[in-house]
Amino acid sequence: MGLWNRYVMPALVSCGCASPAMRYYRKRVVPQATGRVLELGCGSGLNFSFYDPARVTALTAVEPDPRMLGWAAERRDELSGIPVDLIESGIEDAGIADESVDTAVVTFVLCTIPDWRSSLNELRRVLKPGGQILFCEHGLAPDADVARWQRRIEPIWKRLAGGCHLTRSVSDQLDEGGFEVPALEAGYTPKTPRVAGYVSWGRAALRH
């Protein structure tokens, strides 16, 4: 799987995440970002064109995959003058200061991060009081038949899709990570197999 993970998988994931359906969710979420923004797992920079330069003062984007980050660097111009710092690492090693982030953007990444609890702990540390997480994630479907197939398929899916899980629930992850979710929408993505198409999106805040 070495050559697959190094060369083929990043291209497939980037292509899949650039689909019209995924762009729809990104367009719903990313323009709400304000202030100093941290993007967790920016991938190939597919969110960059959706940031509003009138609302965002600076962007720090972290991504551990060097191939993905190289593609993200090619999309810098889509940020319309927003200062951007691209960091090749996970959030734990990115050197983000305590309480320095107004908005964290998390799109289609919590399904893949091996130690997502640690990543959410870091987000809790770096967010300012009153800061927010904007998220959209696919995950565990509410329908028993679909969820059963998700569990069956997940072992091979993870191997082919760079560790992506089908059965994680972003609302449960955020709750366990110490966040409350005052705004949440969810549903199946049109023209997408249901096992991979149940998406939740919205806004989360630090639990007081």
C-alpha positions as CSV (number, residue, x, y, z in Angstrom):
1,M,0.0,0.0,0.0
2,G,3.0,2.3,0.1
3,L,2.9,3.5,-3.5
4,W,-0.9,3.7,-3.3
5,N,-0.9,5.9,-0.2
6,R,1.9,8.1,-1.5
7,Y,0.8,8.7,-5.1
8,V,-2.6,7.4,-5.9
9,M,-4.7,8.0,-2.8
10,P,-3.9,11.7,-2.4
11,A,-5.0,12.3,-6.0
12,L,-8.2,10.2,-5.6
13,V,-9.2,11.9,-2.3
14,S,-8.5,15.4,-3.7
15,C,-10.6,14.6,-6.8
16,G,-13.5,13.1,-4.8
17,C,-13.5,16.0,-2.3
18,A,-13.7,18.5,-5.3
19,S,-17.0,17.1,-6.5
20,P,-20.0,19.4,-6.9
21,A,-21.7,17.8,-3.8
22,M,-18.6,18.5,-1.6
23,R,-18.3,22.0,-3.0
24,Y,-22.0,22.6,-1.9
25,Y,-21.2,21.8,1.7
26,R,-17.9,23.8,1.7
27,K,-19.8,26.8,0.3
28,R,-22.4,26.5,3.1
29,V,-19.8,26.5,5.9
30,V,-16.5,28.2,5.0
31,P,-17.7,31.7,4.1
32,Q,-18.9,32.0,7.8
33,A,-15.3,32.0,9.0
34,T,-14.1,35.2,10.7
35,G,-11.0,36.7,12.2
36,R,-7.9,34.6,12.6
37,V,-8.7,31.2,11.0
38,L,-7.1,27.8,11.5
39,E,-8.0,25.1,8.9
40,L,-7.4,21.6,10.2
41,G,-6.3,19.3,7.4
42,C,-6.5,21.7,4.5
43,G,-5.8,18.9,2.0
44,S,-5.2,20.4,-1.5
45,G,-6.7,23.8,-0.6
46,L,-10.3,23.1,-1.8
47,N,-11.7,25.6,0.8
48,F,-9.5,28.5,-0.2
49,S,-11.9,30.0,-2.8
50,F,-14.7,30.2,-0.2
51,Y,-13.1,32.4,2.4
52,D,-14.4,35.9,2.6
53,P,-11.5,38.4,2.6
54,A,-13.8,41.0,4.2
55,R,-14.3,38.7,7.2
56,V,-11.0,36.8,7.5
57,T,-7.8,38.6,8.7
58,A,-5.4,35.6,8.4
59,L,-5.4,31.9,7.7
60,T,-3.2,29.2,9.1
61,A,-3.7,25.9,7.2
62,V,-2.2,22.6,8.5
63,E,-1.8,19.5,6.5
64,P,0.5,16.5,7.2
65,D,0.6,15.2,3.6
66,P,3.3,17.0,1.6
67,R,1.7,16.1,-1.7
68,M,-1.6,17.6,-0.7
69,L,0.1,20.7,0.8
70,G,2.0,21.3,-2.5
71,W,-1.4,21.4,-4.3
72,A,-2.7,23.7,-1.6
73,A,0.3,26.1,-2.2
74,E,-0.7,26.3,-5.9
75,R,-4.2,27.6,-4.8
76,R,-2.9,30.5,-2.7
77,D,-4.2,33.0,-5.2
78,E,-7.7,31.9,-4.5
79,L,-7.4,33.5,-1.0
80,S,-7.8,37.0,-2.5
81,G,-5.1,38.7,-0.5
82,I,-5.8,36.9,2.9
83,P,-2.4,36.3,4.5
84,V,-1.8,32.5,4.7
85,D,0.6,30.3,6.5
86,L,0.8,26.7,5.2
87,I,2.2,24.2,7.8
88,E,3.2,20.7,6.9
89,S,2.2,18.9,10.1
90,G,-0.8,17.9,12.2
91,I,-2.2,20.4,14.5
92,E,-0.4,18.9,17.5
93,D,3.0,19.9,16.1
94,A,2.0,23.2,14.3
95,G,3.0,25.5,17.2
96,I,-0.3,27.4,17.4
97,A,-0.4,29.7,20.4
98,D,-3.0,29.3,23.1
99,E,-6.3,31.2,22.6
100,S,-5.1,32.7,19.3
101,V,-7.8,31.4,16.9
102,D,-11.2,32.9,16.2
103,T,-12.5,30.2,13.9
104,A,-11.4,26.7,13.2
105,V,-12.5,25.2,9.9
106,V,-12.9,21.4,9.8
107,T,-14.2,19.9,6.6
108,F,-14.1,16.2,5.7
109,V,-11.1,15.5,8.0
110,L,-12.3,14.1,11.3
111,C,-13.3,11.0,9.5
112,T,-9.6,10.3,8.8
113,I,-7.5,11.7,11.6
114,P,-6.2,8.7,13.6
115,D,-6.1,10.5,17.0
116,W,-9.0,12.8,16.5
117,R,-9.4,13.3,20.3
118,S,-6.0,14.8,20.5
119,S,-6.8,17.1,17.6
120,L,-10.0,18.3,19.2
121,N,-8.0,18.9,22.5
122,E,-5.7,21.1,20.5
123,L,-8.6,23.0,19.0
124,R,-10.0,23.6,22.5
125,R,-6.6,25.0,23.5
126,V,-6.0,27.3,20.6
127,L,-9.6,28.7,20.3
128,K,-10.2,32.1,21.9
129,P,-13.1,32.4,24.4
130,G,-16.1,32.8,22.1
131,G,-14.4,31.1,19.2
132,Q,-16.1,28.7,16.9
133,I,-15.6,25.5,14.9
134,L,-17.2,25.4,11.5
135,F,-17.5,21.9,10.2
136,C,-18.9,19.5,7.6
137,E,-18.2,15.8,7.8
138,H,-19.6,12.6,6.4
139,G,-20.2,9.8,8.8
140,L,-22.5,7.2,10.5
141,A,-25.9,7.2,9.0
142,P,-29.0,7.1,11.2
143,D,-30.7,4.3,9.2
144,A,-29.9,0.9,10.5
145,D,-29.6,-0.8,7.1
146,V,-27.2,1.9,5.8
147,A,-25.1,1.8,9.0
148,R,-24.9,-2.0,8.8
149,W,-23.4,-1.7,5.3
150,Q,-21.1,1.1,6.5
151,R,-19.6,-1.2,9.2
152,R,-19.2,-4.0,6.6
153,I,-17.4,-1.8,4.1
154,E,-15.4,0.3,6.4
155,P,-12.3,-2.0,6.8
156,I,-11.5,-2.0,3.0
157,W,-12.7,1.6,2.6
158,K,-10.1,2.7,5.2
159,R,-7.3,1.0,3.3
160,L,-8.3,2.5,-0.1
161,A,-9.2,6.0,1.2
162,G,-6.2,6.9,3.4
163,G,-7.8,5.9,6.7
164,C,-11.2,7.4,6.2
165,H,-13.9,6.0,8.4
166,L,-17.5,5.6,7.5
167,T,-18.9,5.1,11.0
168,R,-17.8,8.1,13.0
169,S,-20.3,10.7,14.1
170,V,-19.1,14.3,14.1
171,S,-21.7,15.4,16.7
172,D,-20.5,12.6,19.1
173,Q,-16.9,13.5,18.4
174,L,-17.4,17.2,19.2
175,D,-19.4,16.4,22.3
176,E,-16.7,14.1,23.6
177,G,-14.1,16.7,22.7
178,G,-15.7,19.3,25.0
179,F,-17.8,21.3,22.4
180,E,-21.4,22.1,22.2
181,V,-23.2,22.2,18.8
182,P,-25.8,24.9,18.7
183,A,-26.2,24.7,15.0
184,L,-26.4,21.3,13.2
185,E,-27.9,20.2,9.9
186,A,-27.6,16.7,8.4
187,G,-28.8,14.6,5.5
188,Y,-27.9,12.3,2.6
189,T,-26.0,13.8,-0.3
190,P,-27.9,13.5,-3.6
191,K,-26.5,11.2,-6.3
192,T,-24.1,9.7,-3.7
193,P,-24.1,6.2,-2.3
194,R,-25.7,6.4,1.1
195,V,-22.9,4.5,2.8
196,A,-20.6,7.5,2.0
197,G,-23.1,10.3,1.7
198,Y,-24.6,11.1,5.1
199,V,-23.2,14.5,5.9
200,S,-23.5,16.7,9.0
201,W,-22.6,20.4,9.0
202,G,-22.8,23.4,11.3
203,R,-21.1,25.3,14.0
204,A,-19.7,24.3,17.4
205,A,-18.5,26.3,20.4
206,L,-16.5,25.6,23.5
207,R,-18.6,24.1,26.3
208,H,-18.7,26.3,29.3
